[in-house]
């Protein structure tokens, strides 16, 4: 089974067929799966969004990646949800402007500090 790259929010301009940025390079790390439309927002209560993201990310594994796109508040919720599902261990993709490519970043919230 191939890894998944969960794209938190669709790229602005996608609806009109003119996305502002090209994220195809992220598909090197897995099949792209867009979670929310570009216009999604947290309105008044985060509850409905948390519930929706928990459902959409329920199959997230430690081999999958989050691509942090869209509203920072929604990105925060998605990272929290994935951290909860994956016991604090998950992967992100970070864009490097100089190299013009994505780099994987491993997050482990509970790793022990080495001295």
N, C-alpha and C positions, 0 to 999 in steps of 0.2 A: 504494500500500500504506500502510495506517495505522500510525502509530507504536505501540509497545507500552510499557506501564507494567508493569515486573516487580515484583510485590509479593513481597518476600523470604519472608515467612511469613504465613499466614492469620491474621486478627485473632482474638484470644482470644474465645471464646464463639460463634464462627461455626458450629461443629459442632452446637450446641444451637439455632441459629437466632436467637441474640441477641448479635451482635457488640458488643464493648465500644465500638468507634468506627466511624464511617461513613467509608469511603474512596471513596465514589462520586464525589466531587468530583475525584479524581485522573484519572477517565476523560476529563476535558477534554483531557488530554495524550496519550491513546492508549487502546487496548484493554487492560484489566486482565488480567494473567496471573499467577496465584498459583503460586509455585515450591514452597513447602514447607508442610506442615500446621502448625497452631498449636503442636503438641506436639513438633516437631522439635528435637533437641539435638545438640551435638557431644559424643560420649561417648568418652573416652580418646584416640582418634586422630581428627584432622580429615581424614585421607586420604579415606575414603569420601564425606564430605560435599563436599570439594573436587571430587572426580571427578564427583559427581552435579550440582553447580552448574555445572561447566564444560560438561557436556552440555546442561543446561537453558538455559544462557545463550549457547550457541554461535552463535545468530542475532542476538545483541545488536548494534545499530548505534549510531552517534553521534546518531541522531535519537530513540532510545528513552530511557526513564527508569527509574531504580531508585526504588522506594518503600521506605524503610528501616523495616521493621516487624519486630518479634520480638526474638530473642536477640541481644545486642550482638556476641557472638563470631561468630555466623552472618552478621550484617550486615558485619562486618569481612572475612570470607572472600568474601562476594558482591562487595563493593567491589573487593577484590584481583583476583578473577577477571575482573570486567568491565574493570578497568583494564588487565589483561593483554591481553584480547581487543581492546580499543579503543585500544591504544597510549597509555594515560594520559588519554584524553579521553572523558568520559561525563557524563551528566546525572542529577541527583537531583531529587526533589520534596521540598520542605520545607513543613511545616504552619505557618502563621502563626495563632497563637491569637487575636490581636486582630482580624485581618481575617477570620478563619474561612475561609481558603482556602489552596490550595497555591501555592507559588512555585517556578519552575524554578531550579536552581542548576547552572551549568556548571563541571565540574571539568576542569582541564588541568594534570596533574602536571608536564609538561615545558615549560610556558610560560616564556619568557625574562623576567627581571625588567627593568622599565623604570625608568631613573633620571631 
